[in-house]
Amino acid sequence: MPISVAVESPVSADGRALVAASQDYLLTVFGPDEIFSMTAEELDDPGIAFYVARDGVPVGCVASVDCGPYVEVKRLFVPEAGRGRGVARALMARLEQDARAAGKAAVMLETGNELVAAVTLYQAMGYRVRGPFGDYPEHPASLFMEKPLVP
């Protein structure tokens, strides 16, 4: 079955399950003070689009936070069963498409330096390392990246 990506509610049963699985995974890699994530309730905001990828069942998620001139990526996550199938790329492509359509200048993100698969995907999609943005502190476990959307 082909993968579809749509905006859904982060507080639905599927949304909550994806957010919880994402948090559980992050806690296997990082300490609680090294994670700058948002809860399902925090993601349930008019300025945030929560995308769910499906192939009949949920196979991944990502959120796009409207930060004025740019959007910030939060909670990109693909459970083990969905990995290696292009799910994360499909989620990011849809997020970027919607950000471009909304006239945003860039997509920015904070990720963990230990999340090699995610960093590799971001680099392959044209993201480049930058310094902290927004309210993020400089942190040894963090890697900040950006992709311009307009020339």
Secondary structure, 3 states (H helix, E strand, C coil): CCCEEEECCCCCHHHHHHHHHHHHHHHHHCCHHHCCCCCHHHHCCCCEEEEEEECCCEEEEEEEEECCCEEEEEEEECCHHHCCCCHHHHHHHHHHHHHHHCCCCEEEEEEECCCHHHHHHHHHCCCEEECCCCCCCCCCCEEEEEEECCC
